[in-house]
Amino acid sequence: MTALPAEPYADEPLIPMPALTPEALRTAVERLTPSRMQAFVRDLVDATTSAQQVQSLAPLRTFVHTWGVFVAIQRYPSRAARLSQLEDIVSAGVEDPTDAIAEIRKIHTDAAAEAGL
């Protein structure tokens, strides 16, 4: 597995971390990964519908958490690229995925902290 450089995310973020609101996250996703807009909108509709059905904000909190972490990761091109490499390692099933999975968890944990989650 390819090791991370000493300063893994030395590149500048492409955008500031947005507020954790659907509209701010939508703007960030549009800017960072326009190809993911369809999934974003679908997830937002699903979360809103579910929240209404169960009369709870939990589905919307999950939506904000998921997309907040996604945006936090995508803001740094090197972090997004590294995550993609690690996911490819796990998906390929050729080498032991233990280290890759641990690094994926760390990327997600760091991104959640950065997003304030």
C-alpha positions as CSV (number, residue, x, y, z in Angstrom):
1,M,0.0,0.0,0.0
2,T,1.3,3.5,-0.8
3,A,2.2,5.4,2.3
4,L,0.9,8.9,2.9
5,P,3.4,11.8,2.8
6,A,4.5,13.4,6.0
7,E,2.0,16.2,5.6
8,P,-0.9,14.4,4.0
9,Y,-3.2,17.3,3.3
10,A,-0.6,20.1,2.7
11,D,-2.7,21.3,-0.2
12,E,-5.1,24.2,0.5
13,P,-8.8,23.5,0.8
14,L,-10.7,24.3,-2.4
15,I,-13.4,26.0,-0.4
16,P,-14.0,26.9,3.2
17,M,-15.9,24.3,5.3
18,P,-19.6,25.3,4.8
19,A,-22.2,25.5,7.4
20,L,-23.9,22.2,8.1
21,T,-27.2,23.1,6.4
22,P,-28.6,21.4,3.4
23,E,-28.3,24.6,1.3
24,A,-24.7,25.3,2.2
25,L,-23.8,21.6,1.7
26,R,-25.6,21.7,-1.7
27,T,-23.5,24.7,-2.8
28,A,-20.3,22.9,-1.7
29,V,-21.2,19.7,-3.5
30,E,-22.1,21.6,-6.7
31,R,-18.7,23.2,-6.6
32,L,-16.6,20.3,-5.5
33,T,-18.2,17.3,-7.2
34,P,-21.0,18.3,-9.5
35,S,-21.3,14.6,-10.6
36,R,-22.6,13.8,-7.0
37,M,-25.5,16.3,-7.1
38,Q,-28.1,13.7,-8.2
39,A,-27.1,11.5,-5.2
40,F,-27.2,14.6,-2.9
41,V,-30.7,15.6,-4.0
42,R,-31.9,12.0,-3.7
43,D,-30.5,11.6,-0.2
44,L,-32.0,15.0,0.9
45,V,-35.5,14.0,-0.5
46,D,-35.2,10.6,1.2
47,A,-34.1,12.1,4.5
48,T,-36.9,14.7,4.4
49,T,-39.5,12.1,3.6
50,S,-38.2,9.8,6.3
51,A,-38.1,12.6,8.9
52,Q,-41.8,13.4,8.1
53,Q,-42.8,9.8,8.3
54,V,-41.1,9.0,11.6
55,Q,-41.7,12.6,13.0
56,S,-38.0,12.8,14.0
57,L,-35.1,14.9,12.9
58,A,-32.7,11.9,13.1
59,P,-32.8,11.2,9.3
60,L,-31.9,14.9,8.6
61,R,-29.1,14.7,11.1
62,T,-27.8,11.6,9.4
63,F,-28.0,13.3,6.0
64,V,-26.1,16.4,7.3
65,H,-23.4,14.2,9.0
66,T,-22.9,12.1,5.9
67,W,-22.7,15.0,3.5
68,G,-20.7,17.2,5.9
69,V,-18.0,14.5,6.1
70,F,-18.1,14.1,2.3
71,V,-17.6,17.8,1.8
72,A,-14.8,17.9,4.4
73,I,-13.0,15.2,2.6
74,Q,-13.5,16.6,-0.9
75,R,-12.3,20.1,0.1
76,Y,-8.7,18.7,0.0
77,P,-7.8,17.1,-3.4
78,S,-5.0,15.0,-1.8
79,R,-7.3,13.6,0.9
80,A,-10.1,12.8,-1.6
81,A,-7.5,11.1,-3.9
82,R,-6.0,9.1,-1.1
83,L,-9.5,8.0,0.0
84,S,-10.2,6.8,-3.5
85,Q,-6.9,4.9,-3.6
86,L,-7.8,3.2,-0.3
87,E,-11.3,2.3,-1.4
88,D,-9.8,0.8,-4.6
89,I,-7.4,-1.3,-2.5
90,V,-10.3,-2.6,-0.4
91,S,-12.5,-3.2,-3.4
92,A,-9.8,-5.1,-5.4
93,G,-9.5,-7.7,-2.7
94,V,-5.9,-8.5,-3.8
95,E,-4.1,-7.4,-0.6
96,D,-4.9,-7.4,3.1
97,P,-7.3,-4.5,3.5
98,T,-6.7,-4.0,7.3
99,D,-4.4,-1.0,6.9
100,A,-6.5,0.5,4.2
101,I,-9.6,0.2,6.3
102,A,-7.9,1.7,9.3
103,E,-6.8,4.7,7.2
104,I,-10.2,5.1,5.7
105,R,-11.7,5.3,9.2
106,K,-9.1,7.9,10.2
107,I,-9.9,10.0,7.1
108,H,-13.6,9.9,8.0
109,T,-12.9,10.6,11.7
110,D,-10.7,13.6,10.9
111,A,-13.2,14.9,8.4
112,A,-16.0,14.6,10.9
113,A,-14.0,16.5,13.5
114,E,-13.1,19.2,10.9
115,A,-16.8,19.6,10.1
116,G,-17.6,19.9,13.7
117,L,-19.5,16.7,14.0
